[in-house]
Amino acid sequence: MKLIVAYIQPEKLNEVKQELYKDEIFKISVTNALGCGQQMGYTETYRGVDVEVNLLKKIRIEIAITESFVDKTVEAIIRGARTGEIGDGKIFILPIEQAIRIRSGEKGEVAIG
């Protein structure tokens, strides 16, 4: 079992979801996040004062999957999120030690669904 964590641009969320749905990946969690990377933010003027904005809005997607879905999940996220510009995001793949479905008590891959 793996946990895929992806950080993408907010405007790419719908495209990523559609690509995941095409590959029959429906169970995802989405969270608003702030972060900075190679983009390093930007400067804007607010009431005559220059303000450096270096924490940019991002979307964090988490998907718990079985080993057989890892490659197609990663490929779907890349297809939906890639623009070819700095700031497209990152994908991390983490091992899951155990998964438990609270409703039924099922454990392991069965609990992921």
N, C-alpha and C positions, 0 to 999 in steps of 0.2 A: 504494500500500500504506500502511496505517495501523496504528499500535499504540494500542490503547485500554487505558488504565490506569484502574482504578476502585478507590476505597477505600470499603468498605461495612462495616456492622455485622456482627460474626461470626455472629450468629444469623440473618442474612438470606442466608447463603451458599447454603443448599439451595434457597431460593425463587429466587434469581438463576440458579442452575444450571438449574433446571427451566424457567425462562422462556427461557434461552438454547437449551436443547435443543428447545423447542417451535419455535423459529425456525431450527433446524438449524445451530446454532453449537456445535460439540463440542470444539474445540481451545482450551483455556484453561490458564493457569498461575495457581496460587493460592499466596500467601505470607502468613504472619502478619506483622503490622506493628503498630507503636505510633505514636500521633500525637495531636495536639490541634488543636482549631480553635475554633469558636464555643462549643462545650460547656464548655471551660476546665477540665475535670476535676471532681473532688469531693474532700471531706475525709473521712477515716475515722480511727478511733482504733485504734491497735495497741499493746497492752500499756500502756495509759494515756497514750500520747503521740499527739497529733493529727498525722496525716501527710497532706500534700496530694498527691493523685494526679492529675497533669495529663497524663500520657501514657496514653491509653486504648487498649485492644485494638481493632484494626481488621483487616480482611482486604483484601489487595491482589490484584486480579485483573488479569492482563495477557492481551490477546487480539490477535494479529496477524491482520489481515483485509485483503481487497481493498476497493477504494473502494465497490463495490456493496453491501457488507454493513455499512457504517458506521452508517447510520440505524437499521436493524433491530437491530443489536447494542446501541446506546445505549438504544433504547426498551425492549429486553428487560431490561437492567440496571435501568433506572428502574422498570419494572413490578415486578421482584422485590425491590428494595431500599427503595422509598419507603414511609415511615410517615407523613410529613407533619410529623415532629418534627425539631428541631435534632439534627444528628449522623447524618443518613441517609447522608452521604458525598459524594464528588466523582467526576467522570469527566473524564479528560484524553484528548485525541486528538492523537497525535503522528505526524509523517510518518516513514516507514521508507525509508531510502536504498536498502538492498539486503537481500535475504534469501537465504540459501544453505542448502539441505538437505545436511547433512553426509554422510549415507549415499550419496546418488546424485550430489551435486555440482550438482543443479538450482538455478537462480537465478531471482529475481524472484517473480512471483505464483504460478508453478508450485510453488515451494518452500514457500509458505504452505499450499497445498492447498485 
